[in-house]
Amino acid sequence: MADSTKNATLIFDNKTVELPILAPSVGPEVIDIRKLYAQGDVFTYDPGFTSTASCESEITFIDGDKGELLHRGYPIDQLAEKSHFLEVCFLLLYGELPSSEQLEDFEDRVTHHTMLHEQMMNFFRGFRRDAHPMAVMTGVVGAMSAFYHDSTDVSDPWQREVASIRLIAKMPTIAAMAYKYSVGQPVVYPRNDLDYSSNFLRMCFAVPAEDYVVDPILSRAMDRIFTLHADHEQNASTSTVRLAGSSGANPFACIAAGIACLWGPAHGGANQACLEMLREIGTVDRIPEYIARAKDKNDPFRLMGFGHRVYKNFDPRATVMKKSADEVLDLMGIENNDTLKVAKELERIALEDPYFAEKKLYPNVDFYSGIILDAMGFPTSMFTPIFAVSRTVGWIAQWKEMIADPVQKIGRPRQLYTGPTKRDYVNVENR
Ligand code: CMC
């Protein structure tokens, strides 16, 4: 537990409550209000948790003003440049970068858990072909609880570890199968001689009728997308996973809850919504119309891929993603991509506009990721499932940390009740 060397004093209604101030390793200090209700008979009010730390964590740190994202202290741009997804998974899960032996062992364990129980294919077949892959993933991942009973006891560290490896390993297989099912092609089983990203691309794009050779450029780009989305501290889906896990629910159920939350357009669903918006805009001459709509208080339209609860400078993931989009399109020989042109011009115009500057709205990770995924051949409906594949490790690392935390309790917020006070029931004939 973080140390407390000083107190905050809260004085109200002739009461004085001393609240310890906890010191983080970096970032703002945190007032510990756990005893506030017992000592002061008051709650705090913070919808959306804009000022509330819901847990103590050692995994990821974001400095929203500086535009900095650190995993276990390592900056995301260095990890995206020099590391790769499975190494980042190890770092997030175990706290340190692996030695070469540790990495080999981890990669081996993940690789040998990529297959799904064959009977689970029945679940896929039960969905309509036009089901959104996120709906399929929520269902199938939840259903893993019904297949992998030997890793659902959350009180057993070994079972937690096996469930973690299973989820990281099987998520690409599930996402790829959801895609294959939606396009009416036979599923492609994983191959152990391929790395994580190449295997995913092959499971998505290979067909039995011809050989499929994974393009190393695409594999690297895929890996970078996975790496950039791997964790993001206490975002909505991660908080959902922690909350679900706080009741002792099994890991597969918790991750299914995280997938459901991620799907929303304000969160992971923004990558799909962003590319669809860029396509709808279509040409640069239509950008001012959309900028005007985004600024109009009476129009619910928002610039997708713009803004962030924590980043008030820039999203460091977006910087890497923008560079990647340029590289991938260039290496794939895609010139004059209209969507990329619209995206760059939209970004330029928005950043010069006082509305976006005053509200500190900058492109986020989802602004450029869709352009890369689109160039790779993924339909927009697969964008958020790919985010879910990447974020699984973050959810698991945070879930494991929560289970092992001695101060962990079931999550149970309070409320500011403004409904009717107690009143007597009135029979229907008297209403
Ligand atoms: N376009 C236009 N105006 C915006 C936008 C936007 N994209 N984002 C925020 N604003 C305005 C908003 O209307 C509000 O104005 P006012 O103060 O006049 O009421 C102000 O900026 C603050 O917005 P907020 O909704 O209170 O901020 P928030 O921290 O609750 O929301 C957000 C953050 C990411 C949900 C929001 O910026 C948004 O909806 N962005 C578009 C969706 C998106 O790209 N989401 C992906 C986030 S990054 C990846 C991930 O987390 O999964």
Boltz pocket constraint, residues with backbone or C-beta under 6 A from the ligand:
constraints:
  - pocket:
      binder: B
      contacts: [[A, 235], [A, 262], [A, 265], [A, 266], [A, 267], [A, 268], [A, 269], [A, 270], [A, 294], [A, 295], [A, 301], [A, 302], [A, 303], [A, 304], [A, 305], [A, 306], [A, 307], [A, 308], [A, 309], [A, 310], [A, 359], [A, 361], [A, 364], [A, 365], [A, 366]]
      max_distance: 6.0
